[in-house]
Amino acid sequence: MPTILPYIATAASAIGLLLVLASTQRVFRLIGSAVGLAGLAWLLWLASSLGDGIGDVATEVFFLVFAALAVTSAVRMVSGVKPVYSALFFVLVIMAVCGMLVVLEAFFIAFSLVIVYAGAILITYMFVLMLAQQASDTEHESEIPQYDRAPRDPVSGVIVAAIFMSIIVTAVFPAISQMTPASAADRAQSQADLLARLPRQWASSVDGAPEDVVWPKTTQEAMGAIKVGVDGLVFQGVTSSGQTFNAPIDRLPGNTQHVGWSLVASFPASLELAGVILLMAMFGAVVLARRQVEHADEALAASVGDTHAGFEDDSPEAGL
Amino acid sequence: MTMVATAMAGGSLAQYLIISGVLMSIGLAGFLTRRNLIVMFLCTELMFQGVVIAMVAFSRWHWEVSGQVFVIFILTVAAAEAALALALVVLLYRRRDTLDAEAWTELRE
């Protein structure tokens, strides 16, 4: 495969993005989105031909649908003239990204992204957008402020983004064929590793185990007891009377348990640090908001000559 | 080939990385071209989404959950950033009555 092709595809996508960003005419925006999507599809097709890892048709279709949804929503978010619509399209981007995460079997992250991003952070953005919206009636194009209608130097911006994308392409395309994915044995080992540390998980993970089964005590034992069968993982156990049995493992520790265990076992210091960061951010936001209220009060009191008017006017902002 | 198929469902790692890079680049282009302060911060959140996809794709590829744990930390930083940035934006808006980033080209008292 000629190495120049991914860069041509990147350039095509960039031209499409530029047309969508810079043009005000509907025809050019449509042409731009067609060119951009074609470039992206080409890039994805080039990427699919190198390295393995193509799943079955269903998951591949889901991936492509979510990818197209994420990218088109992202472009509409960036190119839209109404900030509120931009925020709503960002919610769509998050939903599409979460769909991809579900395809990747990262269920916990997918659902926490929906809750935290689409549920909490975006609501904060919407609040501020509503607070800072100048014209409440933005039905007409002319009432949208100039700084939302006209982008600032779209050519340079898109060129920088295209160079950035080219760097990513340069990094990804040669390297990917030298990487090997985790094998089924690696996955079984990872599961056994976690199961060994969660002894109470055994009884609910293995279906049809006898009453007097001797569960493995160490990671080594657990890894020896879990075998990769034809249709999934099999637990080879021993009872206290010395009999052996095979039982399928139905409810292995799932994604949530894996993430939770890794969070507390591998990154306890980072977890504490994250808490401190959140606390500091809260303090910072409170300090900033308080300063704002006082400032507005002074200005209003100076202009109106009545200290009480300022308080009444500012009560919604003070609550923020 | 079936072995590989279980390793990465739906799209190869390269495709996920391409999508991740595309989202990141669109966010970058938006951050550079938009003039509305709030939309600029939304674009940084879009760049975060690109990082999240790359993290989780690598996590799936290596079957190593550390990548997903780091997404939690990304979420934390994004939430902290949103709280502080939006407080600042409200503060700036109340001073100049505009969300235009160009109104703040000279940052001084």
Chai-1 contact restraints between the chains, C-beta under 6 A:
chainA,res_idxA,chainB,res_idxB,connection_type,confidence,min_distance_angstrom,max_distance_angstrom,comment,restraint_id
A,L21,B,T33,contact,1.0,0.0,6.0,A-B,restraint_1
A,L43,B,I18,contact,1.0,0.0,6.0,A-B,restraint_2
A,L44,B,Q15,contact,1.0,0.0,6.0,A-B,restraint_3
A,L44,B,I18,contact,1.0,0.0,6.0,A-B,restraint_4
A,A47,B,A14,contact,1.0,0.0,6.0,A-B,restraint_5
A,A47,B,Q15,contact,1.0,0.0,6.0,A-B,restraint_6
A,A47,B,I18,contact,1.0,0.0,6.0,A-B,restraint_7
A,S48,B,S12,contact,1.0,0.0,6.0,A-B,restraint_8
A,S48,B,Q15,contact,1.0,0.0,6.0,A-B,restraint_9
A,G51,B,S12,contact,1.0,0.0,6.0,A-B,restraint_10
A,G51,B,A14,contact,1.0,0.0,6.0,A-B,restraint_11
A,D52,B,V4,contact,1.0,0.0,6.0,A-B,restraint_12
A,G53,B,V4,contact,1.0,0.0,6.0,A-B,restraint_13
A,G53,B,M8,contact,1.0,0.0,6.0,A-B,restraint_14
A,G53,B,S12,contact,1.0,0.0,6.0,A-B,restraint_15
A,G53,B,L13,contact,1.0,0.0,6.0,A-B,restraint_16
A,I54,B,S12,contact,1.0,0.0,6.0,A-B,restraint_17
A,G55,B,A5,contact,1.0,0.0,6.0,A-B,restraint_18
A,G55,B,A9,contact,1.0,0.0,6.0,A-B,restraint_19
A,G55,B,G10,contact,1.0,0.0,6.0,A-B,restraint_20
A,T59,B,A9,contact,1.0,0.0,6.0,A-B,restraint_21
A,T59,B,G10,contact,1.0,0.0,6.0,A-B,restraint_22
A,E60,B,G10,contact,1.0,0.0,6.0,A-B,restraint_23
A,E60,B,G11,contact,1.0,0.0,6.0,A-B,restraint_24
A,F62,B,G10,contact,1.0,0.0,6.0,A-B,restraint_25
A,F63,B,G10,contact,1.0,0.0,6.0,A-B,restraint_26
A,F63,B,G11,contact,1.0,0.0,6.0,A-B,restraint_27
A,A67,B,I19,contact,1.0,0.0,6.0,A-B,restraint_28
A,V71,B,V22,contact,1.0,0.0,6.0,A-B,restraint_29
A,A74,B,L23,contact,1.0,0.0,6.0,A-B,restraint_30
A,A74,B,I26,contact,1.0,0.0,6.0,A-B,restraint_31
A,A74,B,L46,contact,1.0,0.0,6.0,A-B,restraint_32
A,V78,B,I26,contact,1.0,0.0,6.0,A-B,restraint_33
A,V78,B,G30,contact,1.0,0.0,6.0,A-B,restraint_34
A,P83,B,N36,contact,1.0,0.0,6.0,A-B,restraint_35
A,P83,B,I38,contact,1.0,0.0,6.0,A-B,restraint_36
A,P83,B,V39,contact,1.0,0.0,6.0,A-B,restraint_37
A,S86,B,V39,contact,1.0,0.0,6.0,A-B,restraint_38
A,S86,B,L42,contact,1.0,0.0,6.0,A-B,restraint_39
A,F90,B,L42,contact,1.0,0.0,6.0,A-B,restraint_40
A,V97,B,Q49,contact,1.0,0.0,6.0,A-B,restraint_41
A,L101,B,V56,contact,1.0,0.0,6.0,A-B,restraint_42
A,V103,B,G10,contact,1.0,0.0,6.0,A-B,restraint_43
A,L104,B,V56,contact,1.0,0.0,6.0,A-B,restraint_44
A,L104,B,R60,contact,1.0,0.0,6.0,A-B,restraint_45
A,A106,B,V56,contact,1.0,0.0,6.0,A-B,restraint_46
A,A106,B,Q68,contact,1.0,0.0,6.0,A-B,restraint_47
A,I109,B,Q68,contact,1.0,0.0,6.0,A-B,restraint_48
A,I109,B,V71,contact,1.0,0.0,6.0,A-B,restraint_49
A,V116,B,L75,contact,1.0,0.0,6.0,A-B,restraint_50
A,I121,B,A79,contact,1.0,0.0,6.0,A-B,restraint_51
A,I121,B,A82,contact,1.0,0.0,6.0,A-B,restraint_52
A,T124,B,A82,contact,1.0,0.0,6.0,A-B,restraint_53
A,T124,B,L86,contact,1.0,0.0,6.0,A-B,restraint_54
A,V128,B,L86,contact,1.0,0.0,6.0,A-B,restraint_55
A,V128,B,V90,contact,1.0,0.0,6.0,A-B,restraint_56
A,L129,B,I38,contact,1.0,0.0,6.0,A-B,restraint_57
A,A132,B,Y93,contact,1.0,0.0,6.0,A-B,restraint_58
A,A132,B,L99,contact,1.0,0.0,6.0,A-B,restraint_59
A,Y147,B,R35,contact,1.0,0.0,6.0,A-B,restraint_60
A,Y147,B,N36,contact,1.0,0.0,6.0,A-B,restraint_61
A,Y147,B,D100,contact,1.0,0.0,6.0,A-B,restraint_62
A,D148,B,N36,contact,1.0,0.0,6.0,A-B,restraint_63
A,P151,B,T33,contact,1.0,0.0,6.0,A-B,restraint_64
A,R152,B,T33,contact,1.0,0.0,6.0,A-B,restraint_65
A,R152,B,R35,contact,1.0,0.0,6.0,A-B,restraint_66
A,P154,B,T33,contact,1.0,0.0,6.0,A-B,restraint_67
A,G157,B,A29,contact,1.0,0.0,6.0,A-B,restraint_68
A,G157,B,L32,contact,1.0,0.0,6.0,A-B,restraint_69
A,G157,B,T33,contact,1.0,0.0,6.0,A-B,restraint_70
A,V158,B,A29,contact,1.0,0.0,6.0,A-B,restraint_71
A,A161,B,S25,contact,1.0,0.0,6.0,A-B,restraint_72
A,A161,B,L28,contact,1.0,0.0,6.0,A-B,restraint_73
A,A161,B,A29,contact,1.0,0.0,6.0,A-B,restraint_74
A,F164,B,S25,contact,1.0,0.0,6.0,A-B,restraint_75
A,F164,B,L28,contact,1.0,0.0,6.0,A-B,restraint_76
A,M165,B,G21,contact,1.0,0.0,6.0,A-B,restraint_77
A,M165,B,S25,contact,1.0,0.0,6.0,A-B,restraint_78
A,I168,B,G21,contact,1.0,0.0,6.0,A-B,restraint_79
A,V172,B,A14,contact,1.0,0.0,6.0,A-B,restraint_80
A,V172,B,L17,contact,1.0,0.0,6.0,A-B,restraint_81
A,I176,B,A14,contact,1.0,0.0,6.0,A-B,restraint_82
A,P181,B,A7,contact,1.0,0.0,6.0,A-B,restraint_83
A,P181,B,M8,contact,1.0,0.0,6.0,A-B,restraint_84
A,P181,B,W61,contact,1.0,0.0,6.0,A-B,restraint_85
A,A182,B,H62,contact,1.0,0.0,6.0,A-B,restraint_86
A,A182,B,W63,contact,1.0,0.0,6.0,A-B,restraint_87
A,A184,B,T6,contact,1.0,0.0,6.0,A-B,restraint_88
A,D186,B,W63,contact,1.0,0.0,6.0,A-B,restraint_89
A,R187,B,W63,contact,1.0,0.0,6.0,A-B,restraint_90
A,S190,B,W63,contact,1.0,0.0,6.0,A-B,restraint_91
A,H258,B,V65,contact,1.0,0.0,6.0,A-B,restraint_92
A,V259,B,V65,contact,1.0,0.0,6.0,A-B,restraint_93
A,V259,B,Q68,contact,1.0,0.0,6.0,A-B,restraint_94
A,V259,B,V69,contact,1.0,0.0,6.0,A-B,restraint_95
A,S262,B,V65,contact,1.0,0.0,6.0,A-B,restraint_96
A,S262,B,S66,contact,1.0,0.0,6.0,A-B,restraint_97
A,S262,B,V69,contact,1.0,0.0,6.0,A-B,restraint_98
A,L263,B,V69,contact,1.0,0.0,6.0,A-B,restraint_99
A,F267,B,V69,contact,1.0,0.0,6.0,A-B,restraint_100
A,A274,B,F73,contact,1.0,0.0,6.0,A-B,restraint_101
A,A274,B,T76,contact,1.0,0.0,6.0,A-B,restraint_102
A,I277,B,A80,contact,1.0,0.0,6.0,A-B,restraint_103
A,L278,B,A80,contact,1.0,0.0,6.0,A-B,restraint_104
A,A281,B,A80,contact,1.0,0.0,6.0,A-B,restraint_105
A,A281,B,A83,contact,1.0,0.0,6.0,A-B,restraint_106
A,A281,B,L84,contact,1.0,0.0,6.0,A-B,restraint_107
A,G284,B,L84,contact,1.0,0.0,6.0,A-B,restraint_108
A,A285,B,A83,contact,1.0,0.0,6.0,A-B,restraint_109
A,A285,B,L84,contact,1.0,0.0,6.0,A-B,restraint_110
A,A285,B,A87,contact,1.0,0.0,6.0,A-B,restraint_111
A,L288,B,A87,contact,1.0,0.0,6.0,A-B,restraint_112
A,L288,B,L91,contact,1.0,0.0,6.0,A-B,restraint_113
A,A289,B,A87,contact,1.0,0.0,6.0,A-B,restraint_114
A,Q292,B,L91,contact,1.0,0.0,6.0,A-B,restraint_115
